[in-house]
Amino acid sequence: MLASTLNSQFDQLGIIILVIATMGIIQGEKANGMMAFILTRPVSITSYLNSKLLTHYVLAVLCITLGFAMSLGYTSYLFTSVPITRALIALAFYCIWLLFVITFVAMMSTFFNSTPFIALISIGVLFICRFCAGLHPFLDVINPASNSLYATTIIMTGDIETWYSFHIVVTLLLVLFMMAIMHHFIAKKKF
């Protein structure tokens, strides 16, 4: 039951809500000229991007954690208890996927000026990533959505494979790569 909360509610409806909530993370400030104004002040592009991503990430993690805690409580009350360490490790894996989602939406928001287009591209790419998770072991290594799949596996079996940590490193490298692309795009003033 707890694993289906991650798979169905958070990974489908949750991604759509998260994309819609963050689709204007940078685009809105580009459109009204606020980003250009902020960057004329002694604010670095890195601190600007970090503040945007960190704020949205912390808010998303808090919301997901509250929803996951409620689901954990109901699962323990109605069915069977899940060890808290297993649930926390699974939540940590899911939060890595969440970091990728927010960074990807922010990158799309940096590139494009139309919020519906940002939402459409982001939802499409993220759902493709999610549906491809678990198809092939090599694909799972480079697919950040596999973190969500690993989270459900950890909840159901309690097994944490040693190569899961390698996958986290790959996902974090992808996040850093996307941040570097956003930094370069803004630094070249292509907005």
N, C-alpha and C positions, 0 to 999 in steps of 0.2 A: 504494500500500500504506500509506504514511504517512497519507495523507488518510483512508483508510478506518478507520484507528485512531482518529482524532478523531471521525469520523461514527458509527461503529458501536459501538466499545468504550467510548469516553469519553462519548459523548452518549446512550447508552441505558443500559447497565449502570452506567456511571460516575455518571450522574445519580441512579439509584435508590440506589446505595451512598452517595453524598454526602447525599442527603435523609435516609436512615435514620440516618446518622452524626450529622447536625446537627438532627434534628427536635426534640430536647429541649434545644436550645441555651439557651432562656430558659424554656420550659415547666417543665423540671425544677426550676429554682430558684424559680419561682412556686409550684409545687405543695408544696414542702417549707418554704416561708417564707424561704428564704435570700435571695431578691431583696429582699424587704422589709427584712430585716436589713442587707444590704449598703447599701441606699439610705438607711438611718438614720445611717450613718457619713458622714464627709466625702468621699463619692464622688458625683460628678455622674452624672446619667443618661447624658450624652453619653460620658463616659469608660467607664462600665459597658458601654454598647452597642458602643463602639469596641473595647474589649478583647475582647469576645465575638466580634465579627465578624473582627477582625484575627487573632486566634489561629486560628480555624477556616479563614480564608482562606489564611493562610501555610502551614498544614499541608496543605490541599488542593492549593495550588500546588506545594509540594514533591513531593507524591505524583504529581501529574499530570506534573510535569517529569521525574521519574525514569522513569515509564512511557513518556513521549514520547521520552526519550533512548534508552531500550532499543529502542523501535520504530525510531527513527532509525538506530541502530547496525545492527539486523537488516536494515532496508531497504537501507542502504548496502552491507552485506556480501553480501546475497543477490541484490539487484536492481541498483540504480544509486544513486550518491551524490546527496544533496540538498544544495544549498548551505546552509551553516549559518546565514547571515543570513536566508534565506527561512524556514527552520525556526523560528528565534527570533522573527521577526515574526509568523508564524502562531501560535506558542505565546502570544505577548503578546495577540493577538486572542482566543484561546480563554480566556485568564485573565480578560479583561473579562467574558465570558459566565459564567465561574465566580464572579466577584464578584457578579453579579446573582443567580445561583442561591443562593448562601449568604445573601445579604441577604433574598431572598424567603422562604426557609425560616425565617429568623430572625423575619421579620415574621409569618408564619403561627404560629410558636411563641409569639409575643407575644400574638396574638389568641385562640388556642384552648388548651384544657386537655387535650385527648385527643391523645396522640402518634400513634395510628393515623389519626385524622382529619387531623392536620397532615401526615403522610406522604402520605395519599391526595390531599388537595387540592394539595399541592406537586408531587407527581409528575404529577398530571393537568394542572395549569396549565403546568408546565415542558415536558411533552411536547407539549401543544398549541402552545406557542410554538415549539418545535423543528420540529414538522411544518409550521407555517405559514411558516417561513423560506424565502424564495425564491419565494413564490407571486406577490407583487406588489411592485414597487419602493417604493411608498409604505408598504406594510405592513412592509417590511424596515427602513425608517428608524426605526420605533417599536418594532420587535421585537428585543429584546436577543439572542435566539437566532441572529440573523443574523451575529453576531460569529463563531460557530462555523462557519457557512457560508462566511464570508469567509476564515477560517483555512484551510479546505480548498482554497478557490480560490487563495489565495496559495501554498500548497504545490504545487498542480498546475501553475499557470501562471506564478507569480512576479509577476503583475500586482497592483499596489496602486492601486486607484482613489482619486481625491482625495476622493470623498464618503465613503469609509470612516471618515475621521477625524471627520466630522460625526456618523456613527452612534455612534462611541465616546462623543462628548460627550452624545448623547441617552441612551445607556445609563447613563453616570455620573450624569446628572441624575435618571434614574429611581431609581438607587441612593440618591442623596441624599434624594429624595422619600420613599422607603420608610423611610429612617432617621429622617426628620422625623416620619413617621406613628408609628413605634415610640416615639420620644421623647415625643410628645404622648400616646399611649395610656398609657405608663408614668407620665408626670407627672400625669395625671388619676386615677391609681390605680384604673384599671378592671380590674386583674388580681385 
